[in-house]
């Protein structure tokens, strides 16, 4: 287990808050730098030094030392798409097609039950699950997102979040104008926060009118923010939207001025080669959610083709009602294997590619690449430490392969976000797990009692 120890050094060395030393460091920088018996120096919320343990201990005096011997030290994982508060609906409507699941079950349940309390406690439970599985940053779309922001802040997690904008009433917005106004309030409330960042989030082309899209983009442009939506999650959606717009979906977005480097598209299952070329030419980003797409029978997104075209592609779990977990280690394993079997090619989506999708490339997709996603001086100290002294992780030949194909969430021992220790020896330090689970069970009881017999 990783232990925190006190250490003292000579006065000539620079004093920092924390030194992590003794483990193998995977920086995930542009060169994929790997440091055996490596060390990191952390001052306040930032990494200020990387190198071998000897190099760092000769330069820095740590007020505390984290002994990472027999461990892998790497950037925290970046979950690029989820609906955190939907932990409260986990498992309630499984084994259904996407539109049936969404329109016949989820939207009606949300209209009846989602309120600020559910959004807060459901999001806090999601934060607990994500931290314990090595995620340090997440991107969220739901309703009452100010409550999700409060939960993330309490948990100490980095996030990019936005209110889901719809044409029809949501639990938090009677009209589209209300939703757009709430988005402005979110921006004004959280601008400048060290952990909470805002994205503009129209839900999808089938749930929003062109006027809502236009107003959403105006807000994003006004505040220089990213904007995103669910895009072409399955072939049925593609056919529906082509009939609605009398043209291709990506062509419609291009004509609407939506395709810029600030645009983020979730799922992208039903893209064709021409769509991919257009999105790549405009610098758009995509988020892959394989487990949710598999569970809903949506299909396999053409991620190898997107990467070949030069698109930045991140990885996400989607919500815990359609996945049904927030475990990025499972998502990485599934990503690599799904594309091998879909393409009948064991060489595609190699472990290195997938690890980078879950770390540095995910951060780049969210516009946070200068902040997190790799372990480099100047970046925020968002770090996870994995205990490698496990039977299923022995022996170790290739780090990335071991992480994608063998490691699991339970191997994450210690988590640091923004320089703050939020989990040590698998004990959460910012969240009372028992309290949170009890509150969500109470909310679930209310939901169950409202269901038809």
Buried (B, 14 or more C-beta within 10 A) or exposed (E): EBEEEEEEBEEEBEEBBBBBBBBBBBBBBEEBBBBEBBBBBBBEBBBBBBBBBEBBBEBBBBBBBBBBBBBBBBBBBBBBBBBBBBBBBBEBBEEBEBBEBBEEBBBEBBEEBBBBBBBBBBBBBBBBBBBBBBBBBBBBBBBBBBBBBBBBBBBBBBBBBBBBBBBEEBBBBEEBEBBBBBBBEBBEEBEEEEBBBBBBBBBBBBBBEEEBBBBBBEBBBEBEBBBBBBBBBBEBBBEBBBEEBEEBBBBBBBEBEBBBEBBBBBBBBBBEEEBBBBBBEBBBBBBBBBBBBBBBEBBBBBBBBBBEBEBBBBBBBBBBBBBBBBBBBBBBBBBBBBBBEBBEEEEBBBBBBBBBBBBBBBBBBBBBBEBBBBBBEEBBBBBBBBBBEBEEBEEEEEBBBBBBBBBBBBBBBBBBBBBBBBBBEBEBEBBEBEEBBEBBEEBBEEBEEEEEE
